[in-house]
């Protein structure tokens, strides 16, 4: 059975004998996971609001700040992310999600106890450990709640929590920073005298524990490959066998989407400082501006890219997810190249909107693409490798290289826009080439897997 035939046979799912979970339960699961992912990104992104006070109190430069933003997450994710993905393919995914939420929420609060760069780095690494367990289990869970032709939108809504959470973090963070700016030191119960930026970590971290309780209401669905329920006595395909079968497709997918994530993460970390350093906005004004743009245009980008993928998929284009990646990469080049030359706020906001729209356009479909060429027992660990690539290249290398250019090449904080453009344009072009090279290989891999499902 080809992928197109698989899609067509999945259309009358509502009353099918295959017994997909009810739409109500499926979308409730999306809602809970969306909420969890939102909180995870609030906890991750809040650092970008606190750049100036953290640099002042801890005496760190742009390069060190970028390491806190990225490497602190990746350093333990390298080991635990893949291990947790392996566990999600074999154990109860709901329990992994609950434990992950509780872990990163507590570690975000621990960031508020940091008194040095090293302590803050370790606390941020703990946040990364917790967050490493959510998405591999979450994507795998949703893959068993939705049939293929509806999966792109569902995963897109879940992934939209990244940008929604990022926008919420910027807006709430701006409000909190503004509220506590008049009081550099705050006295908290039990803890005592605390810098105001440290208190922000308590404010955004501890409420996540309530989300962990909500996640305990989720249900574990039957595991599926294609349209078929995975039997408990079915022989498993080892991950190594799965990876070797489509090695070039997996590597190009990881490289392409990792490079595509660079412009988004560079903008996420350095967009707000750019608005302050170049446009003269206060930290809170810059946070509001970037937060609103992110919530509107990133959400629109992810949902429209996911909807386009589902539409192309119904039309029989089995490489729909990768086509969306090509559109996103090409759409990024011009606004990224023009952005550092803006001198007033209006054109800067317009270009930021375009960058964040196309920068998020393909990230609802990236995990969905993997599910077309990966059998159920290897989906979570394959997703964890994809997320590892995105974290290492997009979250760490891209923003850190931007900081290095600013500190050691331009040697002027006001020129961070030029650093961001050099890094981001190069990454977008590289992503487009990787996707174009991937298209025929992905079609071949998807057809091969669909025949194995049948």
N, C-alpha and C positions, 0 to 999 in steps of 0.2 A: 504493500500500500504506500503510495507516495504521500508527501506532506500535504499536497492539495487535496487528495482524497481524504486524508485524515481530518483536515479542516472541515470539508463538506459534510462528513459523517458526524461531526461534532455539533453541527448547528442546531438540531432539534433536541438540545440537552435537557430541557425542562422536564420532559416526561420520559426520558430514555431509561433503559434498563441498567445503564452503567451506574446510575445512582449518584450523580454529582450532589454535593451538599446543597442545601437550599440557598437561593440568592440572599435571603435575609441573614442567614448565619455567615455566609461568605463575606458580605459587605460589612457586617459587624466586626469580623476579624480584621478586615482592611482598616476600619475605623480605629480599633484598639492599637494595631500596629502603627498606623499613621500617627496616633497620639504619642506612642513610645518613641518613634523615630524623630518626631518634632522635639520632644524633650532632650533626646540625645544630641540633636544638633544645636539646641539652645546651649546645652552644657559645653559643647565643643567650640562654638563660635563666640561665646561671651568674652573670650580673651581678646578678640579684635576691638572691642569697645574700650578695653582697659589698657591700651598700648602705652599711653603717656604716663599714667601713674605707676604702672609696673616697671617701665624703663627708669623712671625717676627713683623709685624706692629700692629697686634691686640692682640698679646700675648696669643694665644690659643694652646691647645695640640691636639694630634691625636683624642682623643675621641670627643672633641668639633668640630673638623673639620668634622668628620663623621656625627655629628648631622646636620651641615650645608648642607652636601651632601644629607642626607636622611630625617631626621625628619622634617626639614623645609618644605619639600614638602608634607609630610604625614599629618602634623598637621591640615591643612585646607582641605586637600583632603578628609579626613574622612567624613566631612559634605558636601562639595561642589561637590566632585567627584560623589557620588551617586545621589545627586540632579540634577546635570547636565546630568547624564545618564538617569534619569527619564524624564527630559525635552527633551532629544534627541529622546526618544521613542514616543514623542507626538507632538513636535514642529518642526520647520524648522531647520534641521541639519546644513545646510550651514551657517546660521546666527550664530549658536553656534560656529562653527569652526572659522569664521572670527573674532568674538569678542574674542575668546580664543587666537588666534595668536597675535592680537594687545595687549592684556593684558600682556602676558608673555614677549613680546618684550620690552614693556615699563618698566616692573618690572626688567628685566635683566639689562637695563640701570641704573635703580635706585640702583642696587647693587654697581655701581661705585661711588655712593654718600655716601656709608656707612663709618662711622668713628669708629665703635665699633662692637663687636661680636653680640650684640643685634640688632643693625640696619641692619647688613648684614643678620642675621637670618630672620628678618621680610621681607626684600626684597626678599630673596630666597623663603620664604613662598608665596609671591605674584607671583613669577614665577610658583610655583606649582599650585596655583589657576588657572592661565591661562592654563597651560598644562593639567589640569584635564578635561577640556572640549573637547580636541581634539580627543583622541582615541575612547572614547565611541561613539561619533557621527560619527567619521571616519570609524570605523569597521562596524557600522550599515549601513552607506551609501554604502560602498562597497559590503555588503551582498545583497543589492538590485540592484547592477549593474552586478553581476556575478552569473551564475547558480552554483549549488553545486560542480560539477566536475571540475570547473575552479577557484573556490573560494580560495582554499588553496594557489595556486601560487600567485594570486592577493594580498591576505592578507600577504603572505610572502614577496613580493616585498615592500609593504607598511611598514611592520615591519622591513625590512632591513635598513630602514632609521635610526633606533636606532643606529645600529653599524656603518653605513656610517657616520651619524652625529657625533658619538663618535670619530671615526677616524679622521674626518675633524677637530673636535674641538682640538684634540691632536696635529695634524700637524700644523694647523693655529695658535693655541695657542703657540706652540713651536716657530714658526717664529716670532710671535708678541713679546713674552717674550724676545727672543734673540735680537730683534730690539730695544726694549726699555730698555734693561738691563743696557745700558750705561747711561741712564737718569732716575734715580730713581723717579724724579719728572718732570711732564710735565705740561705746561701751556695750558689750553684749553679755547676756546672762551666762554664767559659768566661764566663758572664754575670757571676758574682760576687755581691755582696750584693744581695738582692732582697727587697722587702716580701712577706709571706706571701700576701696577696691576689693579687699578681702571679704568684706561682708556681702558683696554682690555674689560671690560664689556660693555662700550659704543660701541666699535668697533664691537662686535658680536651681540649686542642686537638690535640696531636701524634698521639695514637692514631687520629685520623680518617684519617691517611694510609694506614693499613692497610685501612680501609674503601674508600678509593679504589682500592687494588689489587684488592680483592674485586669491585668494580663492573666491573672490566675483563673479568670472566667472563660478563657479561650478553650476550644475543643481541638483535639488532635484528630485530623481527618485520615482517611485511608490513603496510603501512598499509591501514586499512579505513574505510569510511563505511557505517554500518548493518551489513548482513551481507556487503557486497561488498568484495572486495579492490580497492584503488585502483590502477588501471592507470597505468603510467609515462607513457603518451601521452594520459591523460585531461586534458581542459582544466580548469585550476584556476579555482576561484571566488576572486576577490580578497577580501582581508579587508574592504575597504571595502564591497563589494557584500554580503558576508555580514552585516556589522554593520548596514547600512541595512535589510536585509530584516527583521530582528527587533530594531530599535533599542530599542524600549520594553522588551522582555523582557530584553535584556542590561543595560540601565541599572538596571531594578528589581532584577534578580538581584544586580548588584554592590552597589547601595545596601543592599538587604536583608541580604545576608550580611556586608557590611562593618559595618553597625550591630550585627548579631548577634554579631560577634566582639569588640565593645567590652567586654562584661561579663567574658568569658574573659581578655582581655589585661589589663584593669584588676585583676582578681583575681590574675593571675599575677605582676604587678609589685608590687602593694600589699598582697596578702593576707598575705604573710609579715611585712612591717613592721607591719601592723595587729595581728597576733598578738603581736608584741613590744611595741609601743607601748601597746596597750590591755589585752592579757591578761597582760603581764609575762613572756612566754616569752623565753628567750634566742634569739639568731639561729639557733643550731643546732637547738634544740627546735622553733622555728617552722618551719624548713625541713623537718625530719622530718615534722611534722604535716601541712603543706600538701602535701608530696611524696607521702605515702602516700594521702591523700585524692584527689589528682590522678590517681595511677596507677590507683586502683581505680574511681573514679566517672567520670572523664573517658573512660577506656577503655571502660567499660560504656556510657556515653552514646553515643559514636561508633559502636560496634558494634551496639547495639540500634537506633539511628536508621537505620543503613545496612540492617540486616536488615528493619526495618519498611518501608523504601522498596522493597526488592526484593520483599517480599510484596505490597505494594499494586500494584506494577508488574505482577506476574504476574496479579493480579486485573483488570488492564486500566485502572488509574488512571494515565494518562500524566503526570499532575502530581504523582506520588507524592513526588518529591524536594522540591517546594515545600511540600507538605502537612507534611512533616517539619519544614521551617523554621518554619511557623506554630506547630506544637506546641512547638518549642524556645523561640520568643520569648515565647509566652504563659506557659510554665512558669517562665520566669526572673523575672517581675515581682514576685511575692510574696516569695520568698526574698531577692531583692536589696533590696527595701524594708525588710524586717525586720532584715537583717544588722547595720547600725550600732547597733542598740539592744540587742544582746547584751552581757552583762557577764561571763559565765562561759564557760569553754572548751567545755563540752559542747554547748550550743545553737549556739555559733559554728561548731563543726565540722559539726554537722548541716546548718546553712544553707549552709556552704561546699560540702558534698557535693552539695546540691541545685543550687546555682549552677553548679558545675563539671559536673554531669551534664547539665543542660539547656543549659549554655553550649557543650558539645561535641557535643550530640545531632545536629545537622544538618550538621556539617562533613565527614563522609564523603560525603554526597550532593551537596554544593554543586558540586564539579567534575563529578560524574556528570550533573547537570542540564544543564550546558553542552554535554556531549557529545551530548545528545539534540537540540539545536537548532543544532549547529555541524558543518559538514562537516570531514573529517579534516585537510585542508590548512590549516585555521585554528584548530584546537583548542588548540594550545600557546600561540599568541599571545593567544587569547581567555582562556585560563586565566591567563596572565600579567597581563592587565588585571584580572581578578577578584582575583588575589593582590595586585596593586598597591593596589586599593581596600581590601582587608583590612589591608594593611600601613599605608597612610596613615591610614585612619580608626580601625581597631581597635588596631593596634600603636603608632601615634604619637599621633593626636589624642585618643583616649580616655584613655590613661594620663597624657599631658601635661596635659590639662585637669583631671584629678584632682589632679595635683601643683600646678597653678596655684590651684585652689580651696583646697587645704590651705595653701599659702604666703601667698596674698594675700587670701583671703576669710575663712577661719576662723582663720588665723594661729596654728595649733596643730597640731603633728604628730600628737598623739593623736586628732585628729578626722578622720583620713584616711578612716575608714569612712563618714562622712557625705558626704565628697567623692565617694567611689567610688559610693555609692548614687545620688546625684543624676545623675551622668554615666551610669551603667549602666542605671538604670530608664528614663531618657529614650531611650537607644539601643534598648532592648528593645521599647518601645512603637512606636517608629518602624519597627523591623524588621518587627514584626507587620503594621503597616499596609501596608508595601511588599510583603510576601508576598501579602496578601489581594488587593491590586491586581494583582499579577503572575499569579495563578492562571489566569484565563481567557486571558490573552495567551500564557502559556507553553503551554497546551493547543493553541492555534491554531498557534503556531510549531512545536511538535513534530510536529503532523499535517502541516504544510506540508513540513518537512524529510524526513519519512518517505516522502512521495509523491515527492520529488525523488530519494531513494535508489533507489526502485523504478523 
